């Protein structure tokens, strides 16, 4: 497991369908080491804090392996690291294998897996194609977020070391499936609600879904 690229960007105003939109989705790789803090990397900000950012979404991670898939899907596009708005482009971290609550050492920082990434319309702006949102979710290649448990410096090339596996948790991919294609899985809903590391917004959403299913 390895950190391939560290990507940051400040919010900028872009035009979309004739409107001005402020977005922080445009990230570019940076050289050298960067300080990772509780809410974000130095030099990085989120535009709409009502849906982006916060302690549970301090770092967005996207597996580098997914870029091969998207290059096949979108052969006409250039896909530089950071194209999906991720802060970390990394290898060896698959949504189907990561548990919510797993902890890792990256550089001198300690981080924890919290939730999958749910795309908003700004991903469509970044790709200049609105169909990317449905394709992104349907692919299951969502990436995921880290919370920062201990601040520290990170840089491209750093190993990503598993410190603690959150046994008995649910996978990142299972949270995505509960949201998209496996909405009536009451057993998995019950398991997800019990995961302490899963943000309260997800647990409340799943609790409401479960109550509707069981009457």
N, C-alpha and C positions, 0 to 999 in steps of 0.2 A: 504494500500500500504506500502510495507516494503522492505528494502534492506536486502537480505538474506546473500549475500557473496560479499566481495570485492576481486577481483582477479587481480594480476599483473604479469608481466614477461618481461624480457629483451630479445632482439633478440638473437637467437642462430642459429648455422649452423647445418643443418640436411641433410641426404642423401635422394634423391628422384629420382628414375629411373636412378641411377648412377651419378647424378649430385649433387653438393653442393648447397643448398638453404638456404638463411638467412631469418628467419621468427620470428615474435614476437607473433605468435598465441598461443604459449604455455603459458597459464596463470594458476596461482595457488592461492588458497585462502590465505589471510594474516590475522593475528590476530591484534587486536588493531585498533587504528585510523590512517588514512592515509590522507595526504594533497592532495586535489584535486586542480590542477592548471589549467591555461587556456588551456594548450595543452595535459595534461595527469595527471595521478596519480603519486605521488612519487614512484619510483621503477618500473615504467612501461615505455616502449618505443615501437614505431612501427619501423619495419625494412625498408619498402619501402614507403617513405613519398610522393611519386608521386601519390599513390592511397590510402594510409592509413594515419590516423592522420590529423592534422590541426585543426583549431578552431572549425569547424563544426562537427568534429569526435573525440572530446576529450575523450569521454567516450562511450564505446559500452555496451549497456544494453540488457540482454536476460531474458525473462520471465521464472521464475522457473517452471511455469505450463507446459511449453513446454517439459520439461524433461520427464514427464510421457509419452507423445506421442512418443518421440524418443526411450524411453526404450522399448516400445511395438514394434516399427519398427525395432530396433536393439537389440534384447534381449541378444545377445551374448557379447555385449560391456559393459564395465564399463563407466559410464558417471558422473564423478565428476563435481562439480561446476567449471565453467571456461572452460569446454570442447569445447565450441563454440568460444572460444577466447574472451569472454565477460569480461569486467571490473566489471560490476555490474550484479549480479544475483538477480532478484527482483520479488516480487509478486504483483499482482493487476494492472499491466500495460499491457494492451492488444493492439496490433497494430491496431485492428479494432475500438478501442475507443479513441486512442490518436490523437490529432490534431498536425500537424506540427506547431510549435510555442508555444505549451503549456509550461508553466513554473512551476517548482517544487522546493521545498526546500528539500535538503537531507543533514542531519547534519547541518553544518553551511554554506554550499555551496548553490548557486542558479544556476539551470541548465534549459536548454530549449531543447525541442525535435526538431531535425533538419531534419532527413532523415532515411529511412530504411537501413539496412545493405545488400549490394550486395556481395555475396560470391566470393572469388577468389580461384584459384587452391590450395592455402595453407590450405584451410579447408579440402580438400581431403587428404593432407599430414597428418593433425592432426588426421583424422579418419582412415587413411590408406585405403581409398576406394574412388576412383574418382567419383563414382556415387552419393556421398553425395551432390554434388553441385546442380544437377538437382532436387534431392529429397528435398533439403533444400528450393529452390525457389518455387517448386511446392506446398510445404506444406503451404506456406504463413507465416510460423513461422520464420521470418527473424530477429526479434529483431530490435533495432533502436539505433540512436546515440543521445547523449546530447552534446550541446555546454555549456561551463561554463560561466555564466554571472557574478558570484561572487565566487571567490576562497574560500575554506573552508575545514574543516576536515570532513571526513566521516568514517563510520565503520559499520560492519555487525550488524544488529538489529535496525539501524536507521529507523524511519518512513519516508515515502516519502509523502510530503504534497503538494497538488495542490495549487499553488499560483495564477495562472492566466490561464484561458482557452482562447485559441485563436479562438474565434468564427468566423465563416465564412471561416475557413481554410479548408484543406483537411486532411483526415486520413492518418496515416502511411501506412496502408494496401492499400489505394487507389493509393498511389505513386507506390507501388510494383506492383499492378495490371496494371497500365499504362505501366509499363516496361515489363510485362510478358504476360498477357492474355487480356488486355483491351486497346490495342494500338491505336484503331481507335475512341476512345471516345473523340470527339472534345470538348464537353461541359466540361468534367473533365480536359482535357488538358488546356483549357482556365482558369479554376479556379486555377489549380496548378501554372500556370505561374504568377498569381497575388499574390501568397503567399510570403510575404516579407521574412519570416523566412526560406523559402526553399533555399538551396545553389544555387548560380548562375549556377553551372555546370548542375544541374537538370533543371533549368528554360530554359537554352539555349538549352538543349537536347529536351525538350518538345516543345519549340518554333519552332525548326527545324522540328520536327515531325508534328506539327500543320500546318505549311506552306506547307509541302508536301501533306497533306490530303486535304487541301482546295484549293490547286493550286495557 
